[in-house]
Amino acid sequence: MMDKLPVVKVAAVQAEPVTLDRDASTEKACRLIAEAASNGASLVVFSEMFIPVFTNASIWGRGFAKWGSPNAQAAFARLWGNSVEIPGPITERLGEAVQAAGVTLAIGVCERVPHARTLYNTILFIGPDGSVIGRHRKLVPTNTERMIHGYGDGSTLTVFDTAAGKIGGLICWENLMPLARYALYSQGEQIHVASTSDDSEMAIVNARNTAFEGGVFVVSVANLIRKASYPSDFEFADELAAASDDVIDGGTCIIAPDGRLLVGPVYKEEAILYADLDLNETVMAGQLFDVAGHYSRPEVLGLRLTREPYTAVAAG
């Protein structure tokens, strides 16, 4: 009897966070995890920095450009106070919901380092037993995000062997980095999580390219953020007033290894998109094009991946 890979039902959750309220956003995520599981999903994926909100350039970037202003410092303190330690109380709460639902979770969070001030743009992975499988920190904060977040490193550029398949992920414009994608393909990635805030047509084009290039399923989950959802005492009031009513419009979709759109994209509304992913399709895709296997020439073109975690202080 031949070996076959499983079929995995994925839920791509396009939802608005409870903006700048970590605990309420977490509870909303837990409700949506339960809903997705009740509809048969075994893998549930959320957008970039769903907890507590994505810090977009048109609001946060312009606010932080006023270097050292009281509002900028207060906004950073608010974001820090609503960020997630891994592990910590929020990962425990999410773990409870994941375990009760019996699913695997990938969710974007603003991560903070315990007893420090550094923040990271992170995908958090939790397994069906409720434990943290791992995380991926965005390698390069995009544009004005560099005033907010630290840089990830190669230690979190990892594919995780989960109950739902071999899953890796990149965040927003990181998905445009060919070597980062290649690092995941080379680890046998089957499902690629593209956690994003890019609601442009080119985001869909790149997600379809990633699927075809890597022979992987792509679950591209985009943010949905509205100006009206910000708290009334938000520090960057002027920047918020100047922003569009729909700050980020969504664009969530699920893509097959041959580049076909299986479902979506969906814009301007909360929705959970579902698709059955037959992981055998990733094997069949490899017959056509195996980018990190039989169609590679490592003796001619190679990638060096530095796995050691970056630290500010190294022991001598």
C-alpha positions as CSV (number, residue, x, y, z in Angstrom):
1,M,0.0,0.0,0.0
2,M,1.5,3.3,-1.0
3,D,2.1,6.2,1.4
4,K,-0.2,9.1,1.1
5,L,-0.2,12.5,2.8
6,P,-3.3,13.8,4.6
7,V,-5.9,16.3,3.6
8,V,-5.9,19.3,5.9
9,K,-8.8,21.7,6.3
10,V,-7.5,25.2,6.8
11,A,-9.4,28.3,8.1
12,A,-8.0,31.7,7.0
13,V,-9.4,34.2,9.5
14,Q,-9.8,37.8,8.1
15,A,-11.0,39.7,11.1
16,E,-10.4,43.1,12.8
17,P,-8.7,43.0,16.1
18,V,-10.0,44.9,19.1
19,T,-7.6,47.7,18.3
20,L,-4.9,48.2,21.0
21,D,-6.6,45.9,23.4
22,R,-4.5,42.8,23.7
23,D,-6.8,40.9,26.1
24,A,-10.0,41.6,24.1
25,S,-8.2,40.8,20.8
26,T,-7.1,37.5,22.4
27,E,-10.6,36.6,23.5
28,K,-11.9,37.5,20.0
29,A,-9.3,35.2,18.5
30,C,-10.3,32.4,20.9
31,R,-14.0,32.7,19.7
32,L,-12.9,32.6,16.1
33,I,-10.7,29.6,16.7
34,A,-13.7,27.8,18.2
35,E,-15.9,28.8,15.2
36,A,-13.3,27.5,12.7
37,A,-12.9,24.2,14.6
38,S,-16.7,23.8,14.6
39,N,-16.6,24.0,10.8
40,G,-14.0,21.2,10.6
41,A,-10.7,23.2,10.4
42,S,-7.6,21.6,11.7
43,L,-5.3,24.6,10.9
44,V,-6.4,28.2,11.8
45,V,-4.4,31.2,10.5
46,F,-4.7,34.9,11.5
47,S,-3.2,38.1,10.0
48,E,-0.1,40.1,10.8
49,M,0.0,41.4,14.3
50,F,-3.6,40.6,15.0
51,I,-2.8,41.1,18.6
52,P,-3.1,44.0,19.3
53,V,-3.1,45.8,15.9
54,F,-0.8,46.2,12.9
55,T,1.2,49.5,13.2
56,N,0.7,50.8,9.6
57,A,2.8,53.6,8.1
58,S,0.0,56.1,7.4
59,I,-0.8,56.4,11.1
60,W,2.0,55.0,13.2
61,G,4.8,55.8,10.9
62,R,3.9,59.4,10.6
63,G,3.4,59.6,14.4
64,F,6.7,58.1,15.2
65,A,8.4,60.3,12.7
66,K,8.0,63.0,15.3
67,W,11.0,61.7,17.0
68,G,10.9,61.7,20.8
69,S,7.6,63.6,21.0
70,P,5.4,62.9,24.1
71,N,2.7,61.4,21.9
72,A,5.2,59.0,20.2
73,Q,6.6,57.9,23.5
74,A,3.1,57.4,25.0
75,A,2.0,55.4,21.9
76,F,5.0,53.2,22.1
77,A,4.3,52.6,25.8
78,R,0.7,51.7,25.0
79,L,1.8,49.2,22.2
80,W,4.4,47.7,24.6
81,G,1.8,47.3,27.3
82,N,-0.5,45.4,24.9
83,S,2.2,43.2,23.4
84,V,2.7,39.5,24.0
85,E,5.5,37.6,25.8
86,I,6.3,34.1,24.5
87,P,5.6,32.2,26.6
88,G,3.3,34.2,28.9
89,P,-0.4,34.6,29.9
90,I,-1.6,35.3,26.4
91,T,0.1,32.3,24.9
92,E,-1.5,30.3,27.7
93,R,-4.9,31.6,27.0
94,L,-4.6,31.0,23.3
95,G,-3.2,27.5,24.1
96,E,-6.3,26.7,26.1
97,A,-8.5,27.7,23.1
98,V,-6.4,25.7,20.7
99,Q,-6.4,22.6,22.9
100,A,-10.1,22.8,23.3
101,A,-10.6,23.1,19.6
102,G,-8.0,20.5,18.7
103,V,-6.4,22.7,16.0
104,T,-3.0,24.1,15.0
105,L,-2.8,27.9,15.2
106,A,-0.7,30.5,13.4
107,I,-1.4,34.0,14.6
108,G,0.4,37.3,14.2
109,V,1.3,39.1,17.4
110,C,3.4,42.1,18.5
111,E,5.9,40.2,20.7
112,R,7.9,41.8,23.5
113,V,11.0,40.5,25.1
114,P,10.5,39.8,28.9
115,H,12.1,42.5,31.1
116,A,13.1,44.6,28.0
117,R,11.7,47.2,25.6
118,T,12.3,45.5,22.3
119,L,9.3,44.5,20.2
120,Y,9.1,42.1,17.3
121,N,6.6,41.5,14.6
122,T,6.0,37.7,15.1
123,I,4.0,34.8,13.9
124,L,3.2,32.5,16.9
125,F,2.6,28.8,16.2
126,I,0.7,26.7,18.8
127,G,0.0,23.0,18.5
128,P,-3.2,21.0,19.2
129,D,-2.0,20.2,22.7
130,G,-1.9,23.9,23.5
131,S,1.8,24.2,23.7
132,V,3.9,26.8,21.8
133,I,5.5,25.1,18.8
134,G,7.6,28.0,17.9
135,R,7.7,31.5,16.4
136,H,8.9,33.5,13.4
137,R,10.2,37.0,13.9
138,K,10.1,39.3,10.8
139,L,13.6,39.6,9.5
140,V,13.3,43.1,8.2
141,P,10.6,45.6,9.5
142,T,9.3,47.4,6.5
143,N,9.8,51.1,6.0
144,T,8.6,53.0,9.1
145,E,8.2,49.7,11.1
146,R,11.9,50.1,11.8
147,M,11.1,52.8,14.3
148,I,9.0,50.2,16.3
149,H,10.3,46.7,15.8
150,G,13.6,44.9,16.1
151,Y,15.1,42.6,13.4
152,G,14.4,38.9,13.5
153,D,17.2,36.4,12.8
154,G,17.8,33.0,11.2
155,S,17.0,31.1,14.4
156,T,13.3,31.6,13.7
157,L,13.4,31.0,9.9
158,T,11.9,27.5,10.5
159,V,9.5,25.0,9.1
160,F,7.5,23.2,11.9
161,D,6.4,19.6,11.5
162,T,2.9,19.9,12.9
163,A,-0.2,17.8,13.1
164,A,-1.5,19.8,10.1
165,G,1.6,19.3,8.0
166,K,5.0,21.0,7.6
167,I,4.2,24.7,8.1
168,G,6.4,27.8,7.7
169,G,5.6,31.4,7.5
170,L,6.8,34.9,6.4
171,I,5.3,38.3,7.3
172,C,4.1,40.8,4.7
173,W,6.9,42.1,2.5
174,E,9.2,39.4,3.8
175,N,7.4,37.2,1.3
176,L,9.1,39.2,-1.4
177,M,12.6,38.0,-0.1
178,P,13.6,35.1,-2.4
179,L,16.2,33.7,-0.1
180,A,13.8,33.7,2.9
181,R,11.3,31.8,0.8
182,Y,14.0,29.4,-0.4
183,A,15.1,28.7,3.2
184,L,11.6,27.5,4.0
185,Y,11.2,25.5,0.8
186,S,14.5,23.7,1.5
187,Q,13.1,22.5,4.8
188,G,10.2,20.6,3.1
189,E,7.5,23.3,3.6
190,Q,4.1,22.1,2.6
191,I,1.9,25.0,3.8
192,H,3.2,28.5,3.7
193,V,1.6,31.1,6.0
194,A,1.8,34.6,4.5
195,S,0.7,36.8,7.3
196,T,0.3,40.2,5.8
197,S,-1.1,43.8,5.8
198,D,-0.6,44.3,2.1
199,D,-4.1,44.7,0.5
200,S,-2.7,45.4,-3.0
201,E,-3.1,43.3,-6.1
202,M,0.6,42.6,-6.1
203,A,0.3,40.9,-2.8
204,I,-2.0,38.3,-4.5
205,V,0.4,38.0,-7.4
206,N,3.3,37.3,-5.1
207,A,1.4,34.8,-3.1
208,R,0.5,32.9,-6.2
209,N,4.1,33.0,-7.3
210,T,5.2,31.7,-3.9
211,A,2.8,28.8,-4.3
212,F,4.0,27.8,-7.8
213,E,7.6,28.5,-7.1
214,G,7.7,26.4,-3.9
215,G,5.1,23.8,-4.8
216,V,3.3,24.8,-1.6
217,F,-0.1,25.8,-0.4
218,V,-0.2,29.4,0.5
219,V,-2.6,30.7,3.2
220,S,-2.4,34.5,2.8
221,V,-4.2,36.2,5.6
222,A,-4.5,40.0,5.4
223,N,-5.4,42.6,8.0
224,L,-8.7,44.3,8.1
225,I,-8.4,47.6,10.0
226,R,-10.8,50.5,10.2
227,K,-10.1,54.0,11.5
228,A,-13.3,54.0,13.6
229,S,-12.0,51.1,15.7
230,Y,-9.1,53.0,17.3
231,P,-9.7,54.1,20.9
232,S,-10.9,57.7,21.3
233,D,-7.8,58.6,23.4
234,F,-5.3,57.3,20.8
235,E,-2.1,59.3,20.9
236,F,-1.7,59.9,17.2
237,A,-5.1,61.7,16.8
238,D,-4.0,64.0,14.0
239,E,-2.5,61.1,12.0
240,L,-5.6,59.0,12.6
241,A,-7.9,61.8,11.4
242,A,-5.9,62.1,8.1
243,A,-6.0,58.4,7.4
244,S,-8.6,56.6,5.2
245,D,-11.7,55.2,6.9
246,D,-10.6,51.8,5.7
247,V,-7.0,51.7,6.9
248,I,-6.4,48.2,5.5
249,D,-9.0,46.5,3.3
250,G,-8.1,42.8,3.6
251,G,-7.4,40.5,0.6
252,T,-7.2,37.1,2.3
253,C,-7.0,34.1,0.0
254,I,-5.8,30.5,-0.2
255,I,-3.7,29.2,-3.1
256,A,-2.9,25.8,-4.4
257,P,0.7,24.6,-5.3
258,D,0.0,25.2,-9.0
259,G,-0.9,28.8,-8.3
260,R,-4.6,28.4,-8.5
261,L,-6.8,30.6,-6.2
262,L,-8.8,28.1,-4.2
263,V,-10.8,30.7,-2.4
264,G,-10.8,34.5,-2.2
265,P,-9.5,37.1,-2.2
266,V,-12.1,38.8,0.0
267,Y,-12.0,42.5,0.9
268,K,-13.7,45.0,3.2
269,E,-15.4,42.4,5.5
270,E,-14.8,39.9,8.2
271,A,-14.8,36.4,6.9
272,I,-13.4,33.0,7.6
273,L,-12.2,31.3,4.4
274,Y,-12.0,27.5,4.3
275,A,-10.2,25.1,2.0
276,D,-9.3,21.4,2.0
277,L,-5.6,21.1,1.3
278,D,-4.6,17.7,-0.2
279,L,-0.9,17.7,0.8
280,N,-0.3,15.1,-1.9
281,E,-0.5,18.0,-4.4
282,T,2.8,19.3,-2.9
283,V,4.4,16.0,-4.0
284,M,2.9,16.2,-7.5
285,A,4.1,19.8,-7.8
286,G,7.7,18.6,-7.2
287,Q,7.6,16.5,-10.3
288,L,7.1,19.6,-12.3
289,F,9.5,22.0,-10.5
290,D,11.4,21.1,-7.3
291,V,13.0,24.5,-6.5
292,A,15.1,23.3,-3.5
293,G,15.5,19.7,-4.8
294,H,16.1,18.3,-8.3
295,Y,15.8,21.7,-9.9
296,S,18.5,23.2,-7.7
297,R,22.2,23.5,-8.3
298,P,23.7,24.1,-4.8
299,E,27.3,23.7,-6.1
300,V,26.6,26.7,-8.4
301,L,24.0,28.7,-6.4
302,G,23.9,28.2,-2.7
303,L,22.2,29.8,0.4
304,R,24.0,30.3,3.7
305,L,21.5,30.3,6.6
306,T,22.8,31.6,9.9
307,R,20.9,29.8,12.6
308,E,22.5,31.3,15.7
309,P,20.3,33.8,17.5
310,Y,21.4,37.4,17.3
311,T,22.2,38.9,20.7
312,A,23.5,42.3,21.6
313,V,26.1,40.9,23.9
314,A,28.2,37.8,23.1
315,A,30.2,35.9,25.7
316,G,33.9,36.2,25.2
